[in-house]
Amino acid sequence: MEKLGGFRNILAHLYDEIIPEKVYESLRHALIDHPQYLAELENYLNSLEQANGEADSEP
């Protein structure tokens, strides 16, 4: 996902130097990596919920 941030910077600041093949390749990789990123984010959020639930149940 880090590479996607760099790609965003190119789109925003160097739009006159965009190469369509690189756009395609970056988006293709983002679509592959995005589900893994979402799964990791969901696991992290679930761990926070569990930690909060355990902290709330302590006397």
Backbone as CSV, one residue per row, in Angstrom:
resi,resn,N_x,N_y,N_z,CA_x,CA_y,CA_z,C_x,C_y,C_z
1,MET,0.817,-1.188,0.000,0.000,0.000,0.000,0.867,1.260,0.000
2,GLU,2.075,1.121,0.480,2.977,2.275,0.501,3.229,2.796,-0.909
3,LYS,3.372,1.866,-1.852,3.618,2.270,-3.235,2.429,3.043,-3.801
4,LEU,1.229,2.693,-3.337,0.045,3.392,-3.819,0.069,4.857,-3.391
5,GLY,0.598,5.133,-2.207,0.740,6.518,-1.762,1.685,7.296,-2.663
6,GLY,2.776,6.667,-3.044,3.711,7.305,-3.966,3.082,7.545,-5.325
7,PHE,2.270,6.590,-5.749,1.570,6.733,-7.022,0.591,7.905,-6.963
8,ARG,-0.083,8.065,-5.831,-1.012,9.187,-5.662,-0.269,10.506,-5.806
9,ASN,0.930,10.572,-5.244,1.725,11.800,-5.349,2.080,12.116,-6.799
10,ILE,2.400,11.087,-7.556,2.710,11.298,-8.977,1.479,11.831,-9.702
11,LEU,0.323,11.221,-9.439,-0.905,11.684,-10.092,-1.222,13.128,-9.731
12,ALA,-0.987,13.483,-8.476,-1.343,14.822,-8.010,-0.353,15.897,-8.455
13,HIS,0.920,15.548,-8.515,1.936,16.581,-8.726,2.673,16.497,-10.063
14,LEU,2.685,15.326,-10.656,3.428,15.155,-11.912,2.506,14.645,-13.015
15,TYR,1.277,15.152,-13.032,0.278,14.619,-13.957,0.674,14.757,-15.416
16,ASP,1.561,15.664,-15.737,1.991,15.811,-17.130,3.018,14.752,-17.533
17,GLU,3.466,13.949,-16.564,4.450,12.900,-16.838,3.868,11.495,-16.665
18,ILE,2.549,11.376,-16.628,1.903,10.085,-16.379,2.071,9.171,-17.589
19,ILE,2.447,7.934,-17.303,2.600,6.908,-18.329,1.461,5.908,-18.124
20,PRO,0.559,5.769,-19.103,-0.616,4.909,-18.929,-0.289,3.481,-18.486
21,GLU,0.786,2.919,-18.991,1.159,1.557,-18.600,1.488,1.474,-17.109
22,LYS,2.127,2.508,-16.593,2.449,2.527,-15.159,1.183,2.701,-14.324
23,VAL,0.234,3.488,-14.821,-1.047,3.641,-14.129,-1.730,2.285,-14.035
24,TYR,-1.808,1.590,-15.151,-2.433,0.269,-15.189,-1.750,-0.681,-14.211
25,GLU,-0.440,-0.728,-14.246,0.319,-1.646,-13.384,0.120,-1.305,-11.909
26,SER,0.139,-0.038,-11.565,-0.060,0.375,-10.171,-1.452,0.001,-9.678
27,LEU,-2.459,0.235,-10.501,-3.824,-0.112,-10.103,-4.009,-1.620,-9.994
28,ARG,-3.379,-2.358,-10.881,-3.466,-3.822,-10.824,-2.885,-4.337,-9.506
29,HIS,-1.746,-3.812,-9.108,-1.135,-4.225,-7.842,-1.976,-3.783,-6.652
30,ALA,-2.561,-2.605,-6.730,-3.401,-2.120,-5.634,-4.602,-3.035,-5.439
31,LEU,-5.190,-3.495,-6.518,-6.347,-4.389,-6.413,-5.961,-5.735,-5.814
32,ILE,-4.741,-6.155,-6.043,-4.261,-7.412,-5.461,-3.983,-7.227,-3.969
33,ASP,-3.351,-6.125,-3.593,-2.941,-5.890,-2.207,-4.075,-5.413,-1.308
34,HIS,-5.082,-4.774,-1.877,-6.126,-4.149,-1.066,-6.874,-5.137,-0.161
35,PRO,-7.288,-6.316,-0.636,-7.973,-7.250,0.270,-7.116,-7.658,1.470
36,GLN,-5.827,-7.847,1.272,-4.936,-8.194,2.376,-4.863,-7.040,3.370
37,TYR,-4.767,-5.828,2.873,-4.736,-4.646,3.738,-6.011,-4.561,4.568
38,LEU,-7.159,-4.763,3.936,-8.431,-4.706,4.658,-8.521,-5.794,5.720
39,ALA,-8.047,-6.998,5.409,-8.073,-8.089,6.382,-7.196,-7.759,7.587
40,GLU,-6.025,-7.208,7.348,-5.135,-6.839,8.450,-5.738,-5.717,9.290
41,LEU,-6.365,-4.765,8.641,-7.021,-3.677,9.361,-8.177,-4.212,10.209
42,GLU,-8.955,-5.121,9.651,-10.062,-5.715,10.396,-9.552,-6.490,11.613
43,ASN,-8.487,-7.256,11.444,-7.903,-7.987,12.572,-7.444,-7.034,13.666
44,TYR,-6.825,-5.946,13.271,-6.355,-4.956,14.242,-7.528,-4.340,14.998
45,LEU,-8.560,-3.949,14.277,-9.729,-3.352,14.925,-10.415,-4.347,15.854
46,ASN,-10.488,-5.605,15.441,-11.069,-6.637,16.304,-10.252,-6.813,17.575
47,SER,-8.932,-6.748,17.461,-8.091,-6.888,18.652,-8.304,-5.716,19.605
48,LEU,-8.530,-4.520,19.059,-8.825,-3.365,19.909,-10.162,-3.545,20.622
49,GLU,-11.155,-4.055,19.905,-12.465,-4.296,20.518,-12.347,-5.318,21.639
50,GLN,-11.589,-6.377,21.397,-11.412,-7.403,22.428,-10.696,-6.820,23.636
51,ALA,-9.669,-6.032,23.406,-8.932,-5.425,24.513,-9.837,-4.481,25.294
52,ASN,-10.669,-3.724,24.617,-11.605,-2.828,25.292,-12.650,-3.613,26.063
53,GLY,-13.125,-4.700,25.491,-14.110,-5.535,26.169,-13.542,-6.149,27.427
54,GLU,-12.300,-6.583,27.373,-11.646,-7.162,28.545,-11.399,-6.091,29.598
55,ALA,-11.026,-4.901,29.180,-10.771,-3.814,30.128,-12.070,-3.371,30.789
56,ASP,-13.176,-3.366,30.043,-14.466,-2.964,30.595,-14.998,-3.970,31.603
57,SER,-14.631,-5.248,31.454,-15.168,-6.274,32.346,-14.344,-6.441,33.621
58,GLU,-13.200,-5.774,33.704,-12.379,-5.863,34.916,-13.004,-5.020,36.022
59,PRO,-12.944,-5.531,37.278,-13.520,-4.771,38.405,-12.728,-3.539,38.766
